[in-house]
Amino acid sequence: MKKNLYLIITAVLFLGFTAKSQDTIRNKKGGGYLFTKVNNLDATPVQDQNNTGTCWSFSALSYFESELLRMGKGTQNLSEMFVVRQSYIDKADKYVRMHGKSNFGQGGGFWDIPYVLKNYGIVPEEVYNGKNYGGGEKHNHSELEAMLTAIVKTVTDNPQKTLTTSWKKAYTSVVDAYLGAVPESFTYQGKKYTPKEYANSLGLKMEDYVAISSYTHHPFYQPFILEVEDNWAAQPVFNVPLDDMMAVVNNAISKGYTVAWATDVSEKGFSFKNGLAIVPEDETTVAKKGEDNKQFNNAGADKTGTPFDAPCKEKEITQQNRQEAFDNYSTTDDHGMHITGIFKDQTGKVYYHVKNSWGTKNNDCDGYLFASEAFVKYKTMDIMIHKDALPADLKKKLGIN
């Protein structure tokens, strides 16, 4: 009897140890960061934006795909390039109407996705992949952007002294030559849809989503237009104190809601290859090796230093130094990603599990990374969440029903 009891206890301890080992993730092969899951939510497979500035579409659609999983709608793969195509056209229209005085380029914001879904609908990836220009299976908008920029600049230079009625038709034909024309209707899983009908079939209510930020140059608990170049559509965010913003992220994950995350990846402590986004107290311990201009601000370049080898002491982030970084251009609107969970390292520090859109082969975390609480406090531009992910008291303060 004692022998059997010993065997049972040993088996239980072994199973417990095995489960704990399986729940522990390193930031890279042989890495000194040991992450244990607190809460991690469902997400669709990691995509690759490749040589495009369309992270905003990849990250926001990843977020909405997780929303569909949460709603019991199954795994969906929505077309990033459908959203990009519609945005390219409307962005050009605004640029011309503003006589070239608004932002034009590949960038965008999370609000562009609700804008497109409400006005144009959406289609599955298999219906519209936006790769009409040859060169393999990877996205590349370098030539496309150059051509589109040349068109709108020529139009706003107005060489004929009055705008023609054909410029937009010519512009749209170039977009469609590269990305493909949008189908008026399509058949998917045996059913025929228009893009708007398909969007309605998903059951997503765009009015249920809100954007949150935290800056002191606007009043708290009020909406404001975030002053970043890629907010070409001038969409609002709700302004809240820093602690409230972090409470929103934590409350969302604890309640089963993921978070769309716009941030700055030009920091020394951001290293996708090391699977980390951190704010080392002593940044002189970090060195950058080589260049990787494929990603913004060389964010994909090799970075070395002790902060990437094991948990380090990080800078204390306050509302004041966060604001100073935004005011002096140290914080810039570089990249959109998708927060899917919360982990802790071996010292007990909190990190957020972040799904990127740079493919799965560029780090050892299957295309994810771990962003420290300090990094998220310091470098978050804004987040998008479902309104029901807001803490009840904050929801009331913001006047959201």
Summary of the structure (lengths in Angstrom):
residues: 401
radius of gyration: 22.7
end to end distance: 61.8
largest distance: 98.4
contacts: 1258
relative contact order: 0.17
helix: 38%
strand: 20%
